[in-house]
Amino acid sequence: MDLSLFYLFGALTVAASFFVIAQRNPMHSVILLIASFIGLAGLYVLLDAPFTAVTQIIVYAGAIMVLFLFVVMLLNAPREDPPVVDPRRPLLSAGPRRIGGVLSLVFLAEIVWAFSRVPTTAMNDAPGIGDRVSSVAAIGLEIFTTHTFAFEATSVLILVAMVGAVVLARKNL
Amino acid sequence: MDIITIAQFVVLGLAFFIALNSAAINVLLERKLAGFLQQRLGPYRTGPWGLLQPVADIVKLLFKEELRPKAADAFLFNLAPILAATAAFASFAVVPFGPSIDFFGLLPEAIKLQAADVNVGVLVVFAVTSMGVYGVVLAGWSSNSKYSLIGGLRSSAQMISYELSYGTALAAVILMANSLSLREIVDAQQGTWFGIIPKWYIIPQFFGFFVFMTAGIAETNRAPFDFPEAEQELVAGYHTEYSSFRFALFFLAEYVNMTLVSAIAVCLYFGGWHGPFLEGGYQSLWWFAKVFALLFFYIWMRWTLPRYRYDQLMHFGWKFLLPLAIINLLLTAAGVLYWS
């Protein structure tokens, strides 16, 4: 049961992510990305981490993707333009593209090779580890004690980005 | 399959049944109340007291012609109503509507009247409702009509603005109950103060409830916040181009969402199924009564208040509701720290 669900959600995530870049309609890409996030959330649930799954849906699928959708709708681009070969930019012509294709194949081969050498170990199922991952209280304690600095640094970073966005958006502040 | 599993499927079916039928009841209630508030009779020809009006409505919707604009994006146009209705129903999986019961001794052990008792139930509801907006936004975009597009854009802006206040109001209740499970939050509201005042969170969290309900009405696109479909400006907003069953799905989603917000409000602020006089499984009647009362309030608001202006909506959301929710959260946190 769990295994078939894993394959289902895994296939959904991979297929959706693939078609995000494999088709040219930006609106469909946004929807496919949301589908991929939902598949990922399903995988988190299978890993006994419902809090992570729900947070993933709320933050990424629920909030950030609405903004994406908003932008795509306002741009009103029904289709991505097909690539045009510009003689002034030879790096974008057919030859260099083929080199890029070869390089990415090499990279893929490297990744497959690397993963095939990683020894397969069983998941850490020490007693109580499931509670540590799925309990919101435990996650909160970890964030606000062990990782306080990282947490605060991230908040400051986001604040800086927000202030920057406001300054850029309003010319006569 | 043992009897407990079967009973759990029965409860699951029951949750679905409640959600589906609440839509029909809401339709009738809305028509009757609108009539009452406008000093008319409302529907009275379809069955006694117009009781068969929802049936007539559904039959009418199903027999209409399915239309799709030629320039519409076919895939997204078909997907949008499905998304809206699915999101509305999915949240009901975690809503508890009664205590644990053994069906009058039929079962060897008591089971919970709730399809799934998830330990992050509040967040699940929050996540699934935030997915519901895609139905509206995609409907607006894929129809390829300016009215629909503006309706969809308004909807997404409204969702983003009010979701923050909604979440912050929820956080205050979570702090008080010290749990994310809806069932535990309900059980934390058992008992009374001084023997008469029920220990419902509406009393310490009155402002939280105000924020929650306002944001809830805004998230379900109901008047006075029904901008995505403002009839006078946008024909019918995001569902202008929809007809027949696809429109029926949007219709269904709106009414089921109303019930959902009311049901969640009952669980968070009105003590769920807890109330005097009733014992055991009959306590569910309290739950139904409270949800019904809130639905009445919902419809009463719609036919009493005029629609805001769009900029007023944004001002209200960002400059009043959100600060109020944050102050409420801070005070609650301080109070919980002080008294614990």
Interface residues (C-beta under 8 A of the other chain):
Chain A: N25 M27 H28 I31 I34 P50 F51 V54 T55 I57 I58 A61 G62 A63 V66 L67 L69 F70 M73 L74 S134 V136
Chain B: D73 F75 L76 L79 V118 N119 V120 L123 V124 F126 A127 V128 S130 M131 V133 Y134 V137 L138 G140 W141 S142 L149 G152 L153 S156 A157 M159 I160 E163 L180
